[in-house]
Amino acid sequence: MQFDRLTTEMRRLALQAGARIMEIYEAEDFEVRAKSDDSPVTEADEAADALIAAGLREAFPDLPLVTEEQAATHGQAVSTFLIVDPLDGTKEFVQRRGDFTVNIAYVENGVPIRGVVYAPAKGRLFYTTADGRSVEERGPFGEQPGETQSVGVNPMPDNRGLMVVASKSHRDEATDTYIAQYGVRDMTSAGSSLKFCLVATGEADLYPRLGRTMEWDTAAGDAVLRGAGGEVVRFDDHTPLAYGKPGFENPFFIAYAPGVLLAKA
């Protein structure tokens, strides 16, 4: 894999998709439909998906592509592939809360090793560089990368006073029960894959997810967190979260800074 080119293309396509999403987001109205699983989909999801998929297929024609909005890509058994969620946080988008992201990742042998997470309404852009480090680029975002800052997890989290991030839309009693096993200094909430990025930057220490997610929801944020020194493990046995699973559905998981002493499931 030509990682320089991969980083360039993922960044470019994420920014272009984000610009298209914001055109629709800032319009007076937009269409919202329900998919077969009752989750919402908008014209922004579909426009961003078409743009990203076309760009990736042109740039990397030999790599399998899995994308949320194209069901035909969900049946293949793969271990090395590109995976896309063109608009993660559609509920946040529909409610105009801003916590939605564009997500593109490259998975190699079941491990997400490169990714980009772009939150266009928040003006935050995270990605892995060609050498695998994670950075946040400061806007305004142009054709050429601007100033970047390396990001890293909190190296010495205080296990008596952790900062925990949880979902805005999917918080439940089971999650609260699990979090209660820790000494928590404060909690914050965020939508979409931004939760991974908050752990990656040290703005949070722990993100547990006890609910249904798909690999396209997590791969890009997982890659950014890994590139920042963090880890994502299964909730049940604390083994690394793997990708390319049949059906691309994730088990419950925990994303965290390695200094956190994980509680038992």
LUMDRENRO-627444 format. One record per residue (C-alpha): x, y, z; residue number from 0; residue in three letters. Coordinates in Angstrom, 1 decimal, always signed. Layout:
N
{node {X; Y; Z}; NUM; ALA}
...
//
This chain:
265
{node {+0.0; +0.0; +0.0}; 0; MET}
{node {+1.2; +3.5; -0.9}; 1; GLN}
{node {+0.4; +5.1; +2.4}; 2; PHE}
{node {+1.3; +8.7; +1.2}; 3; ASP}
{node {-1.2; +8.4; -1.5}; 4; ARG}
{node {-3.8; +6.7; +0.8}; 5; LEU}
{node {-3.6; +9.6; +3.3}; 6; THR}
{node {-3.9; +12.2; +0.5}; 7; THR}
{node {-6.9; +10.5; -1.1}; 8; GLU}
{node {-8.7; +9.8; +2.2}; 9; MET}
{node {-8.3; +13.4; +3.4}; 10; ARG}
{node {-9.3; +14.9; +0.0}; 11; ARG}
{node {-12.5; +12.8; -0.3}; 12; LEU}
{node {-13.5; +13.4; +3.4}; 13; ALA}
{node {-13.2; +17.1; +2.9}; 14; LEU}
{node {-15.2; +17.0; -0.4}; 15; GLN}
{node {-17.9; +14.8; +1.1}; 16; ALA}
{node {-18.0; +17.1; +4.2}; 17; GLY}
{node {-18.5; +20.2; +1.9}; 18; ALA}
{node {-21.4; +18.4; +0.2}; 19; ARG}
{node {-22.9; +17.4; +3.5}; 20; ILE}
{node {-22.8; +20.9; +4.8}; 21; MET}
{node {-24.6; +22.3; +1.6}; 22; GLU}
{node {-27.5; +20.0; +2.5}; 23; ILE}
{node {-27.3; +20.6; +6.2}; 24; TYR}
{node {-27.5; +24.3; +5.8}; 25; GLU}
{node {-30.5; +24.1; +3.4}; 26; ALA}
{node {-34.0; +24.9; +4.8}; 27; GLU}
{node {-35.1; +21.3; +4.5}; 28; ASP}
{node {-33.9; +18.0; +3.3}; 29; PHE}
{node {-35.4; +14.5; +2.8}; 30; GLU}
{node {-35.2; +11.9; +5.5}; 31; VAL}
{node {-36.2; +8.3; +4.9}; 32; ARG}
{node {-36.1; +5.1; +6.9}; 33; ALA}
{node {-33.9; +2.2; +5.8}; 34; LYS}
{node {-34.9; -1.5; +6.2}; 35; SER}
{node {-33.5; -1.5; +9.8}; 36; ASP}
{node {-35.5; +1.7; +10.6}; 37; ASP}
{node {-32.4; +3.8; +10.9}; 38; SER}
{node {-32.6; +7.2; +9.1}; 39; PRO}
{node {-30.9; +8.0; +5.8}; 40; VAL}
{node {-30.8; +11.4; +4.1}; 41; THR}
{node {-29.7; +12.7; +0.7}; 42; GLU}
{node {-26.5; +13.9; +2.4}; 43; ALA}
{node {-25.6; +10.2; +3.3}; 44; ASP}
{node {-26.2; +9.2; -0.3}; 45; GLU}
{node {-24.4; +12.1; -1.9}; 46; ALA}
{node {-21.4; +11.7; +0.3}; 47; ALA}
{node {-21.3; +8.0; -0.2}; 48; ASP}
{node {-21.4; +8.3; -4.0}; 49; ALA}
{node {-18.6; +10.9; -4.0}; 50; LEU}
{node {-16.3; +8.8; -1.7}; 51; ILE}
{node {-17.0; +5.5; -3.3}; 52; ALA}
{node {-16.3; +6.8; -6.8}; 53; ALA}
{node {-13.0; +8.4; -5.6}; 54; GLY}
{node {-11.8; +5.3; -3.8}; 55; LEU}
{node {-12.6; +3.0; -6.6}; 56; ARG}
{node {-10.8; +5.1; -9.0}; 57; GLU}
{node {-7.7; +5.5; -6.8}; 58; ALA}
{node {-7.5; +2.0; -5.5}; 59; PHE}
{node {-9.4; -0.3; -8.0}; 60; PRO}
{node {-7.8; -3.5; -6.6}; 61; ASP}
{node {-8.9; -3.0; -3.0}; 62; LEU}
{node {-12.3; -4.3; -1.9}; 63; PRO}
{node {-14.6; -1.4; -0.7}; 64; LEU}
{node {-17.2; -1.8; +2.0}; 65; VAL}
{node {-19.6; +1.1; +2.5}; 66; THR}
{node {-22.6; +1.5; +4.7}; 67; GLU}
{node {-24.9; +2.8; +2.0}; 68; GLU}
{node {-24.2; +0.1; -0.5}; 69; GLN}
{node {-25.7; -3.2; +0.7}; 70; ALA}
{node {-24.1; -5.1; -2.2}; 71; ALA}
{node {-20.7; -4.5; -0.5}; 72; THR}
{node {-21.8; -6.2; +2.8}; 73; HIS}
{node {-21.6; -9.8; +1.7}; 74; GLY}
{node {-18.0; -10.2; +0.9}; 75; GLN}
{node {-15.5; -11.9; +3.2}; 76; ALA}
{node {-12.5; -9.7; +3.4}; 77; VAL}
{node {-9.5; -9.0; +5.7}; 78; SER}
{node {-7.8; -6.2; +3.8}; 79; THR}
{node {-10.2; -3.5; +2.5}; 80; PHE}
{node {-11.4; +0.1; +2.5}; 81; LEU}
{node {-14.5; +0.8; +4.7}; 82; ILE}
{node {-16.6; +3.9; +4.7}; 83; VAL}
{node {-19.4; +5.5; +6.7}; 84; ASP}
{node {-20.1; +8.6; +4.6}; 85; PRO}
{node {-22.2; +10.3; +7.4}; 86; LEU}
{node {-21.9; +8.8; +10.9}; 87; ASP}
{node {-24.4; +10.3; +13.2}; 88; GLY}
{node {-27.3; +10.8; +10.9}; 89; THR}
{node {-29.6; +11.4; +13.9}; 90; LYS}
{node {-27.4; +14.2; +15.0}; 91; GLU}
{node {-27.5; +15.6; +11.4}; 92; PHE}
{node {-31.3; +15.4; +11.2}; 93; VAL}
{node {-31.6; +17.2; +14.6}; 94; GLN}
{node {-29.0; +19.7; +13.5}; 95; ARG}
{node {-26.8; +19.1; +16.5}; 96; ARG}
{node {-23.5; +19.1; +14.6}; 97; GLY}
{node {-22.0; +15.9; +16.0}; 98; ASP}
{node {-21.7; +14.0; +12.7}; 99; PHE}
{node {-18.6; +12.8; +10.9}; 100; THR}
{node {-17.3; +11.5; +7.6}; 101; VAL}
{node {-15.3; +8.3; +8.1}; 102; ASN}
{node {-12.9; +6.5; +5.8}; 103; ILE}
{node {-10.6; +3.7; +6.9}; 104; ALA}
{node {-8.1; +1.2; +5.5}; 105; TYR}
{node {-8.1; -2.2; +7.2}; 106; VAL}
{node {-5.2; -4.6; +6.8}; 107; GLU}
{node {-5.4; -8.2; +8.0}; 108; ASN}
{node {-8.4; -7.3; +10.2}; 109; GLY}
{node {-6.7; -4.2; +11.8}; 110; VAL}
{node {-7.8; -0.6; +11.0}; 111; PRO}
{node {-4.3; +1.0; +10.5}; 112; ILE}
{node {-5.2; +4.2; +8.6}; 113; ARG}
{node {-8.2; +6.4; +8.8}; 114; GLY}
{node {-9.8; +9.9; +8.6}; 115; VAL}
{node {-12.5; +11.3; +10.7}; 116; VAL}
{node {-13.9; +14.7; +9.6}; 117; TYR}
{node {-16.6; +16.6; +11.6}; 118; ALA}
{node {-17.5; +19.4; +9.1}; 119; PRO}
{node {-19.9; +21.2; +11.4}; 120; ALA}
{node {-17.4; +21.2; +14.2}; 121; LYS}
{node {-14.4; +22.1; +12.0}; 122; GLY}
{node {-12.4; +19.2; +13.3}; 123; ARG}
{node {-10.3; +16.9; +11.1}; 124; LEU}
{node {-8.4; +13.9; +12.4}; 125; PHE}
{node {-6.3; +11.5; +10.3}; 126; TYR}
{node {-3.4; +9.1; +10.4}; 127; THR}
{node {-0.3; +10.2; +8.5}; 128; THR}
{node {+1.6; +8.0; +6.1}; 129; ALA}
{node {+3.8; +6.7; +9.0}; 130; ASP}
{node {+0.7; +5.8; +11.1}; 131; GLY}
{node {+0.8; +8.7; +13.6}; 132; ARG}
{node {-2.5; +10.5; +14.3}; 133; SER}
{node {-2.8; +14.2; +13.9}; 134; VAL}
{node {-5.5; +16.9; +14.0}; 135; GLU}
{node {-5.3; +19.4; +11.2}; 136; GLU}
{node {-6.3; +23.0; +12.0}; 137; ARG}
{node {-8.6; +24.7; +9.6}; 138; GLY}
{node {-9.4; +26.3; +7.3}; 139; PRO}
{node {-8.9; +23.2; +5.2}; 140; PHE}
{node {-7.6; +23.6; +1.7}; 141; GLY}
{node {-6.4; +21.4; -1.1}; 142; GLU}
{node {-3.0; +21.1; +0.6}; 143; GLN}
{node {-2.7; +20.0; +4.3}; 144; PRO}
{node {-2.4; +22.9; +6.7}; 145; GLY}
{node {-0.9; +23.0; +10.1}; 146; GLU}
{node {-1.2; +19.7; +12.0}; 147; THR}
{node {-0.7; +18.8; +15.6}; 148; GLN}
{node {+0.2; +15.3; +16.7}; 149; SER}
{node {-2.4; +13.8; +19.1}; 150; VAL}
{node {-1.9; +11.3; +21.8}; 151; GLY}
{node {-3.9; +9.7; +24.5}; 152; VAL}
{node {-3.6; +10.8; +28.1}; 153; ASN}
{node {-0.4; +8.9; +29.1}; 154; PRO}
{node {-1.2; +8.8; +32.8}; 155; MET}
{node {-4.9; +8.8; +33.4}; 156; PRO}
{node {-5.9; +9.0; +37.1}; 157; ASP}
{node {-7.9; +5.9; +37.7}; 158; ASN}
{node {-9.6; +7.6; +40.6}; 159; ARG}
{node {-10.8; +10.4; +38.4}; 160; GLY}
{node {-11.3; +9.4; +34.8}; 161; LEU}
{node {-12.9; +11.5; +32.1}; 162; MET}
{node {-15.5; +9.3; +30.3}; 163; VAL}
{node {-17.2; +9.9; +27.0}; 164; VAL}
{node {-20.5; +8.2; +26.1}; 165; ALA}
{node {-23.0; +8.3; +23.3}; 166; SER}
{node {-25.5; +11.1; +23.0}; 167; LYS}
{node {-28.1; +8.9; +21.3}; 168; SER}
{node {-27.5; +5.5; +22.7}; 169; HIS}
{node {-26.8; +5.9; +26.4}; 170; ARG}
{node {-28.5; +3.2; +28.5}; 171; ASP}
{node {-28.7; +1.7; +32.0}; 172; GLU}
{node {-26.2; -1.0; +31.1}; 173; ALA}
{node {-23.6; +1.6; +30.1}; 174; THR}
{node {-24.2; +3.6; +33.3}; 175; ASP}
{node {-23.8; +0.4; +35.4}; 176; THR}
{node {-20.5; -0.4; +33.8}; 177; TYR}
{node {-19.2; +3.2; +34.1}; 178; ILE}
{node {-20.1; +3.2; +37.8}; 179; ALA}
{node {-17.3; +0.7; +38.4}; 180; GLN}
{node {-14.8; +3.4; +37.8}; 181; TYR}
{node {-13.7; +6.5; +39.6}; 182; GLY}
{node {-15.1; +9.2; +37.3}; 183; VAL}
{node {-14.0; +12.8; +37.5}; 184; ARG}
{node {-16.5; +13.9; +34.8}; 185; ASP}
{node {-18.5; +12.7; +31.9}; 186; MET}
{node {-19.1; +14.2; +28.5}; 187; THR}
{node {-21.2; +13.1; +25.5}; 188; SER}
{node {-20.6; +13.2; +21.8}; 189; ALA}
{node {-22.2; +11.8; +18.7}; 190; GLY}
{node {-20.7; +9.6; +16.1}; 191; SER}
{node {-17.0; +8.6; +15.9}; 192; SER}
{node {-15.9; +11.9; +17.6}; 193; LEU}
{node {-15.9; +9.8; +20.8}; 194; LYS}
{node {-12.8; +7.9; +19.6}; 195; PHE}
{node {-11.2; +11.2; +18.7}; 196; CYS}
{node {-11.8; +12.6; +22.2}; 197; LEU}
{node {-9.9; +9.7; +23.7}; 198; VAL}
{node {-7.2; +10.0; +21.0}; 199; ALA}
{node {-6.5; +13.6; +22.0}; 200; THR}
{node {-6.6; +13.0; +25.7}; 201; GLY}
{node {-9.9; +15.0; +26.1}; 202; GLU}
{node {-11.4; +11.7; +27.5}; 203; ALA}
{node {-9.9; +8.5; +28.9}; 204; ASP}
{node {-12.6; +5.9; +28.4}; 205; LEU}
{node {-15.4; +5.2; +25.9}; 206; TYR}
{node {-17.5; +2.1; +26.5}; 207; PRO}
{node {-20.1; +1.1; +24.0}; 208; ARG}
{node {-22.6; -1.5; +25.1}; 209; LEU}
{node {-24.8; -1.4; +22.0}; 210; GLY}
{node {-25.0; -2.4; +18.4}; 211; ARG}
{node {-22.5; -0.9; +16.0}; 212; THR}
{node {-21.2; -1.8; +12.6}; 213; MET}
{node {-17.6; -1.8; +11.5}; 214; GLU}
{node {-18.1; +1.2; +9.3}; 215; TRP}
{node {-19.2; +3.1; +12.4}; 216; ASP}
{node {-15.9; +2.4; +14.2}; 217; THR}
{node {-13.1; +1.7; +11.8}; 218; ALA}
{node {-11.9; +5.2; +11.1}; 219; ALA}
{node {-12.1; +6.3; +14.7}; 220; GLY}
{node {-10.4; +3.1; +15.8}; 221; ASP}
{node {-7.5; +3.8; +13.4}; 222; ALA}
{node {-7.1; +7.3; +14.7}; 223; VAL}
{node {-7.2; +6.2; +18.3}; 224; LEU}
{node {-4.7; +3.4; +17.6}; 225; ARG}
{node {-2.4; +5.9; +15.9}; 226; GLY}
{node {-2.6; +8.1; +19.0}; 227; ALA}
{node {-1.5; +5.2; +21.3}; 228; GLY}
{node {-5.0; +4.1; +22.4}; 229; GLY}
{node {-6.7; +0.7; +22.2}; 230; GLU}
{node {-10.1; -0.7; +21.3}; 231; VAL}
{node {-11.0; -4.1; +22.7}; 232; VAL}
{node {-14.0; -6.4; +22.9}; 233; ARG}
{node {-16.2; -5.8; +26.0}; 234; PHE}
{node {-16.4; -9.4; +26.9}; 235; ASP}
{node {-12.8; -10.6; +26.9}; 236; ASP}
{node {-10.7; -7.5; +26.3}; 237; HIS}
{node {-9.1; -8.8; +23.1}; 238; THR}
{node {-8.5; -6.4; +20.2}; 239; PRO}
{node {-11.6; -5.5; +18.2}; 240; LEU}
{node {-11.1; -7.2; +14.8}; 241; ALA}
{node {-12.5; -6.2; +11.4}; 242; TYR}
{node {-13.8; -8.1; +8.4}; 243; GLY}
{node {-16.2; -10.1; +10.5}; 244; LYS}
{node {-19.2; -11.9; +8.8}; 245; PRO}
{node {-21.9; -9.3; +8.4}; 246; GLY}
{node {-19.5; -6.5; +9.6}; 247; PHE}
{node {-21.3; -6.3; +13.0}; 248; GLU}
{node {-19.3; -5.4; +16.1}; 249; ASN}
{node {-19.6; -6.9; +19.6}; 250; PRO}
{node {-19.8; -4.5; +22.5}; 251; PHE}
{node {-16.4; -2.7; +22.9}; 252; PHE}
{node {-14.3; -0.4; +25.0}; 253; ILE}
{node {-12.0; +2.3; +23.6}; 254; ALA}
{node {-9.5; +3.7; +26.1}; 255; TYR}
{node {-6.1; +5.1; +27.0}; 256; ALA}
{node {-3.9; +2.1; +27.9}; 257; PRO}
{node {-3.2; +3.5; +31.4}; 258; GLY}
{node {-6.9; +2.9; +32.4}; 259; VAL}
{node {-7.4; -0.2; +34.5}; 260; LEU}
{node {-10.3; -1.9; +32.8}; 261; LEU}
{node {-13.2; -3.2; +34.9}; 262; ALA}
{node {-14.5; -6.7; +34.3}; 263; LYS}
{node {-17.5; -7.1; +32.0}; 264; ALA}
//
